[in-house]
Amino acid sequence: MSRINTNIAAVTAIRHLQGNYADLSLRLERLATGLRINRGRDDPAGLIASERLRSEVRAIQQAIDNSTRAANVVTTTEGALNEVSALMLDLQSLVIEAANDGAMTTEEIRANQLQIDSILESIDRISNTTTFAGKKLLDGSQAYNLSALPSSALGAVSVFAAQLPENGARTVTVRVTQSAETANLSFVGTTVGGTSTTSATTIEVRGTLGTTLISFAASTTLQDIKTSINEVTLATGVSAIVSSPATGGVASAITLHSTTYGSDAFISVTPIQGNFVTGTNQDIVNHDRGVDPSVLVNGQPAFAKGLRADVHTLQLDTRIELTSTFAQTLSSASFNIQSGGTRFQLGPQVTPNGQVHMGFNSVRSTQLGNEVVGRLSTLRSGGLNDLSSGNFLTSQHIMAEAIDQVSSYRGRLGNFQRNTIDPNIRSQGITLENVTASESVIRDADMAVELSALTRSQILVQSTQSTLQIANSIPSLVLTLLQ
């Protein structure tokens, strides 16, 4: 081994020195960045997996931010509705106070009307000015736009949420499969064609609205009985009709009906004294309840109570008021949801499963209430139901409907925040934690391992440098042969 042109030992030492320098640089880079993968060549497969996980992390973080912002929108809306609700309670007190006109002066009633006008103006102002980031929430601009409403079948429709096709409309079909019924009791005369009571009679009539006693003298006609019962209909919720005897000698009958439909409607007639129309009614408590309709909305069973049907699915959340005629007919009716509403992207993927749709309905006085009972705006001065009209019962029904609408609205918003947004934030937070941990295992550097490797690389570089120095000195030994 006396060749001097090529120093194989030095070449070998240089190759190892370059490798050790590269490993030392790699360890220093990982310790400086804290990452095990800084470029694709560090771990190609790991880089691909890491980038996918990073994409998921970013999407989950945005989903959490979106949910938090949605919660802020809901909180803003619910806060405004809380004020509307408080104003509605004040309005109710003013109407009830004005109904006590025996103890109220004309000036006091006028003062109450001024307060009512002021309250309605405040409700309209809240509706028109409640905004979030410049977007109005309660003026109806975020509500769903409906068309082709069949007024003969559907008295009122409120759509709270609906998934609409892209740039398309959704048709909603309402089908009655079992008709609604009032509570009914029928009492037949004593003889063929009988038309009166057999003795002095006192009965207790109970209905949905209340209870009253009604007394009849002996031989009171069915027509007079009907009149007496109908005179207290507003107090009991029970009305009466008389049917004429049919051909063949069937006796006349007086039939009592509840003024409302559904299982909450009832009639109870208790004889207190004497016989009511026929001796077979003596000492018998007659009782009947109405029947709720069975309703399908786009094939989905709705929760029906009286003339109201509610359906809550992922695709549609709506409340529908049926007309009495439609509710008693086994038929169907349809309307269209053309556009409107707003969308909250709560999931990390832009798919229907990660989105929630909601409509923010108007709470203006012209929108609260409905077409059946009337609108809240009719309580203004000069309106059909202002205090001077004396329509206190109608006003009470309108306010009850409006209060129910606002409270139902608030309840839906609260349900959305508590049972959709808050769980979504918590679940996405857990997912973010686990996905971040998985990405960290792949991409982050283990500092203890890297420090140990750095120490090893430093020692190898030093030893290789010493080895190279020795290898470079080997050719000089050839000079000893020339001496």
C-alpha positions in Angstrom: 0.0 0.0 0.0 2.7 2.5 -1.1 0.5 4.3 -3.7 0.3 8.1 -3.3 -1.9 9.2 -6.2 -5.1 7.9 -4.7 -5.6 7.9 -0.9 -8.5 5.4 -0.5 -8.5 5.8 3.3 -9.0 9.6 2.9 -11.8 9.1 0.3 -13.6 6.7 2.7 -13.1 9.1 5.6 -14.5 12.0 3.6 -17.6 10.0 2.6 -18.3 9.2 6.2 -17.6 12.7 7.3 -20.1 14.1 4.7 -22.7 11.6 6.0 -22.1 12.5 9.6 -22.2 16.2 8.8 -25.6 15.7 7.0 -26.9 13.8 10.0 -25.7 16.5 12.3 -27.4 19.2 10.2 -30.6 17.1 10.2 -30.5 16.9 14.0 -29.8 20.6 14.4 -32.7 21.4 12.0 -35.2 19.2 13.9 -34.1 20.7 17.2 -34.4 24.2 15.8 -37.9 23.7 14.3 -39.3 21.0 16.7 -40.5 19.0 13.7 -39.4 15.6 12.6 -40.7 16.2 9.0 -39.5 19.5 7.5 -39.6 18.5 3.9 -40.9 15.7 1.8 -37.6 13.7 1.7 -37.7 13.4 5.5 -40.6 11.0 5.4 -42.7 11.1 2.2 -45.5 8.8 3.5 -45.6 10.6 6.8 -45.7 14.0 5.1 -48.8 12.9 3.1 -50.6 11.6 6.3 -49.5 14.7 8.2 -50.8 17.2 5.6 -54.2 15.4 5.5 -54.4 15.6 9.3 -53.4 19.3 9.2 -56.2 19.9 6.7 -58.7 18.3 9.1 -57.3 20.3 12.0 -57.8 23.6 10.1 -61.3 22.6 9.1 -62.3 21.6 12.6 -60.9 24.8 14.0 -63.0 26.8 11.5 -66.1 24.7 12.4 -65.6 25.6 16.0 -65.2 29.3 15.0 -68.4 29.1 12.9 -70.3 27.5 15.8 -69.2 30.2 18.2 -70.2 32.9 15.7 -73.6 31.2 15.2 -74.0 31.2 19.0 -73.4 34.9 19.0 -76.1 35.4 16.4 -78.6 33.4 18.3 -77.7 35.2 21.6 -78.3 38.5 19.9 -81.6 37.4 18.5 -82.8 35.9 21.7 -81.9 39.0 23.7 -84.1 41.1 21.4 -86.9 38.6 21.7 -86.6 38.8 25.4 -87.4 42.5 25.3 -90.4 41.8 22.9 -91.7 39.2 25.3 -91.5 41.7 28.2 -93.4 44.3 26.2 -96.0 41.7 25.3 -96.7 41.0 29.0 -97.1 44.7 29.6 -99.5 44.9 26.7 -101.5 42.1 28.1 -101.8 43.8 31.5 -103.0 47.0 29.8 -105.7 45.3 27.9 -106.9 43.3 30.9 -106.9 46.5 33.0 -109.0 48.3 30.3 -111.5 45.5 30.3 -112.3 46.5 33.9 -114.2 49.5 32.4 -116.6 49.7 35.4 -113.7 51.0 37.5 -111.9 52.8 34.7 -112.5 56.3 33.5 -112.5 57.2 29.8 -109.3 59.2 30.3 -107.6 56.2 31.9 -108.6 54.0 29.0 -107.2 56.5 26.6 -104.0 56.6 28.5 -103.8 52.8 28.3 -104.3 53.1 24.5 -101.4 55.5 24.3 -99.2 53.0 26.1 -100.4 50.2 23.8 -99.5 52.3 20.8 -96.1 53.1 22.3 -95.5 49.4 23.0 -96.4 48.4 19.5 -94.0 51.0 18.1 -91.2 49.6 20.4 -91.9 46.1 19.1 -91.6 47.3 15.5 -88.5 49.3 16.3 -86.8 46.2 17.8 -87.9 44.1 14.8 -86.4 46.7 12.4 -83.1 47.4 14.2 -81.9 44.1 15.6 -78.7 43.4 13.7 -75.6 41.3 13.8 -72.6 42.4 11.7 -74.9 44.6 9.7 -77.4 41.8 8.9 -80.9 42.4 10.2 -82.3 39.5 12.1 -86.0 40.2 13.0 -87.3 42.2 10.1 -88.3 39.2 8.0 -85.4 39.5 5.6 -84.0 36.2 6.9 -87.4 34.4 6.8 -88.6 31.9 4.3 -90.6 33.1 1.3 -93.8 31.0 0.8 -96.1 30.8 -2.2 -99.3 29.1 -3.4 -100.7 29.0 0.1 -104.2 27.5 0.0 -106.1 29.8 2.4 -109.1 27.5 2.4 -107.1 24.6 3.8 -104.2 26.3 5.7 -105.1 29.2 8.0 -101.5 30.1 8.9 -98.0 28.6 8.1 -94.8 29.3 10.0 -91.5 27.8 8.6 -88.7 27.8 11.1 -86.2 25.7 9.2 -86.0 24.1 5.7 -83.3 22.6 3.6 -83.9 23.9 0.1 -82.3 22.6 -3.1 -79.6 24.7 -4.6 -81.3 27.7 -6.3 -84.6 25.7 -6.1 -87.9 25.6 -4.2 -89.4 22.9 -2.0 -93.0 21.7 -2.1 -94.7 20.9 1.2 -97.7 18.6 1.0 -100.0 18.4 4.0 -102.3 15.4 4.1 -105.1 14.7 6.7 -105.5 11.0 7.2 -107.8 11.2 10.2 -110.2 14.1 10.6 -110.3 16.3 13.6 -113.4 16.2 15.8 -115.1 18.4 18.4 -116.5 16.9 21.6 -120.1 16.0 21.0 -123.1 15.0 23.1 -126.6 14.3 21.9 -129.8 14.2 23.9 -133.0 12.9 22.4 -136.6 13.9 23.2 -138.8 11.7 25.4 -141.3 10.6 22.7 -141.4 10.3 19.0 -141.0 13.9 17.9 -140.5 14.9 21.6 -139.3 18.5 21.9 -139.2 19.5 25.6 -138.0 18.5 29.1 -140.2 16.4 31.3 -139.7 18.3 34.5 -137.9 21.3 36.1 -134.2 20.6 35.4 -130.8 21.9 36.5 -127.6 20.8 34.8 -124.0 21.6 35.1 -122.3 22.2 31.8 -118.5 22.0 31.7 -116.4 22.8 28.7 -112.9 23.8 27.7 -113.4 27.4 28.9 -115.3 26.9 32.1 -118.3 25.6 34.0 -121.8 26.9 34.6 -125.2 25.9 36.0 -128.2 26.1 33.8 -131.8 25.7 35.0 -134.9 24.9 32.9 -138.6 24.9 33.9 -140.8 21.9 33.1 -141.7 21.6 29.4 -138.9 23.9 28.3 -138.5 23.4 24.5 -135.4 22.2 22.9 -135.1 25.5 21.1 -135.1 27.4 24.4 -132.6 24.9 25.9 -130.3 25.6 22.9 -130.6 29.3 23.4 -129.8 29.1 27.1 -126.7 27.0 26.4 -125.5 29.3 23.5 -125.9 32.4 25.7 -123.0 31.1 27.9 -120.8 29.7 25.1 -118.1 32.3 25.7 -117.9 31.1 29.3 -118.0 27.4 28.7 -116.8 26.7 25.2 -119.9 24.7 24.5 -122.5 25.4 21.8 -125.8 23.7 21.0 -128.0 22.9 18.0 -131.4 21.3 17.6 -132.0 18.7 14.9 -135.5 18.2 13.5 -137.1 14.8 13.6 -136.4 12.8 10.5 -138.9 11.1 8.3 -139.9 7.9 10.1 -140.6 9.3 13.5 -137.1 9.7 15.0 -137.3 12.2 17.9 -135.8 15.6 17.8 -132.4 15.9 19.5 -130.3 18.7 21.0 -126.6 18.2 20.3 -123.8 19.9 22.2 -120.5 20.7 20.5 -117.2 22.0 21.9 -116.1 25.2 20.1 -112.6 23.9 19.7 -111.2 20.7 18.1 -108.9 18.0 19.4 -108.2 16.0 22.5 -108.1 19.1 24.7 -111.7 19.9 23.8 -114.3 18.3 26.1 -117.9 18.6 27.2 -119.4 17.3 30.4 -123.0 17.5 31.4 -124.1 16.6 34.9 -127.8 16.5 35.9 -128.2 18.3 39.2 -132.0 18.2 39.5 -134.7 16.6 37.4 -134.4 14.9 34.0 -132.5 16.5 31.1 -134.7 16.0 28.1 -135.2 12.3 28.7 -135.5 10.1 31.8 -132.6 7.9 30.7 -130.3 10.9 31.3 -131.2 11.2 35.0 -128.2 11.0 37.4 -125.8 10.1 34.5 -122.7 12.2 33.9 -122.3 12.5 30.1 -118.8 13.3 29.0 -117.0 13.4 25.6 -113.7 14.6 24.2 -112.7 15.7 20.8 -110.2 13.9 18.6 -107.0 15.3 17.2 -106.4 14.9 13.5 -103.7 12.6 12.0 -101.6 14.7 9.6 -98.7 13.8 7.3 -96.3 16.6 6.1 -94.3 15.4 3.1 -95.0 11.9 4.3 -93.7 12.5 7.8 -96.1 12.2 10.8 -96.8 15.6 12.4 -97.6 16.2 16.0 -101.2 17.4 15.7 -103.1 19.1 18.5 -106.5 20.5 17.7 -106.1 22.4 14.4 -102.4 22.8 14.8 -99.8 20.5 13.2 -96.1 20.7 14.0 -93.3 18.8 12.3 -89.6 18.9 13.1 -87.2 17.0 10.9 -83.8 17.6 9.5 -85.3 18.9 6.3 -88.3 20.8 7.6 -89.4 22.5 10.8 -92.8 24.1 10.5 -96.0 24.9 12.3 -99.3 24.8 10.3 -102.7 26.0 11.4 -105.4 23.9 9.6 -108.8 25.4 8.8 -111.7 23.5 10.5 -113.0 22.5 7.1 -109.7 21.0 5.9 -109.1 19.3 9.2 -112.4 17.4 8.9 -111.7 16.3 5.4 -109.5 13.4 4.3 -107.6 15.3 1.7 -104.3 17.1 1.0 -103.1 20.6 0.3 -99.7 21.9 -0.9 -97.6 25.1 -0.8 -94.1 26.1 -1.9 -91.1 27.3 0.0 -89.5 29.5 -2.6 -86.4 30.8 -1.0 -85.1 32.6 2.1 -83.8 31.4 5.5 -80.1 31.3 6.5 -77.5 28.6 6.7 -75.1 27.8 9.5 -72.0 25.8 8.5 -71.2 23.9 11.8 -69.3 20.9 10.4 -65.8 20.6 9.1 -67.1 19.5 5.7 -69.4 21.4 3.4 -72.2 18.8 3.2 -75.8 18.8 4.2 -74.9 16.8 7.3 -72.7 19.6 8.6 -75.2 22.4 7.9 -78.2 23.7 9.9 -80.8 25.9 8.2 -83.0 28.3 10.1 -85.4 31.1 9.3 -85.5 34.3 11.4 -89.1 35.4 11.2 -90.3 38.9 11.7 -91.8 40.0 15.0 -93.4 43.2 13.7 -96.8 43.9 15.1 -98.3 43.3 11.6 -96.8 39.7 11.7 -97.5 38.6 15.2 -100.8 36.8 15.6 -102.3 35.1 12.5 -105.1 35.3 9.9 -107.4 33.2 12.1 -107.5 35.2 15.3 -106.1 38.5 13.9 -102.9 40.5 14.0 -101.4 42.4 16.9 -101.3 45.6 14.9 -105.2 45.7 15.1 -104.8 46.8 18.8 -103.4 50.2 17.6 -105.5 53.3 17.9 -108.2 53.2 15.2 -107.6 49.5 14.7 -110.4 46.9 14.7 -109.5 45.8 18.2 -108.3 49.0 19.9 -109.6 49.6 23.5 -112.5 51.7 22.3 -113.9 48.8 20.2 -114.6 46.8 23.4 -113.3 43.6 21.6 -111.3 42.5 24.7 -111.9 38.8 24.2 -110.6 39.0 20.6 -107.6 41.1 21.8 -106.9 38.5 24.5 -106.9 35.7 21.8 -104.5 37.8 19.6 -102.1 38.4 22.5 -102.2 34.8 23.6 -101.2 33.8 20.0 -98.5 36.4 19.8 -97.1 35.6 23.2 -97.0 31.9 22.2 -95.3 32.7 18.9 -92.6 34.8 20.6 -92.0 32.2 23.4 -92.0 29.4 20.8 -89.5 31.4 18.8 -87.2 31.9 21.8 -87.6 28.2 22.7 -86.5 27.1 19.3 -83.5 29.4 19.4 -82.6 28.1 22.9 -83.0 24.6 21.7 -80.7 25.3 18.7 -78.0 26.8 20.9 -78.2 24.2 23.8 -78.8 21.0 21.8 -77.0 21.8 18.5 -74.4 24.5 18.8 -73.0 23.8 22.3 -72.7 20.0 21.8 -71.2 20.7 18.3 -68.5 22.9 19.9 -67.7 20.3 22.5 -67.6 17.4 20.1 -65.5 19.3 17.6 -63.1 20.3 20.4 -62.6 16.6 21.3 -62.1 15.7 17.7 -59.6 18.6 17.3 -57.7 17.4 20.3 -57.4 13.8 19.0 -56.6 14.7 15.4 -53.9 17.2 16.6 -52.4 14.5 18.8 -52.3 12.2 15.8 -50.7 14.8 13.6 -48.2 15.5 16.3 -47.1 11.9 16.6 -46.3 11.8 12.9 -44.7 15.3 12.4 -43.3 16.6 15.6 -39.8 15.8 16.7 -39.1 13.8 19.9 -36.6 16.2 21.5 -35.1 13.6 23.8 -34.4 11.3 20.8 -33.0 14.2 18.7 -30.7 15.4 21.5 -29.3 11.9 21.9 -28.9 11.6 18.1 -27.2 15.1 18.1 -24.7 14.0 20.6 -23.9 10.9 18.6 -23.6 12.9 15.4 -21.2 15.4 17.1 -19.0 12.5 18.3 -19.0 10.8 14.9 -18.1 14.1 13.2 -15.2 14.7 15.6 -13.9 11.1 15.2 -14.3 11.2 11.4 -12.3 14.4 11.3 -9.5 12.8 13.3 -9.7 9.7 11.1 -9.4 11.9 8.0 -6.4 13.6 9.5 -4.7 10.3 10.0 -5.7 9.1 6.5 -4.1 12.3 5.0 -0.9 11.6 6.7 -0.5 8.0 5.4 1.0 9.0 1.9 3.8 10.8 3.7 5.1 7.5 5.0 6.3 6.8 1.4 9.1 9.3 2.0 10.7 6.8 4.4 11.3 4.5 1.4 13.4 7.3 -0.3 15.8 7.7 2.5 
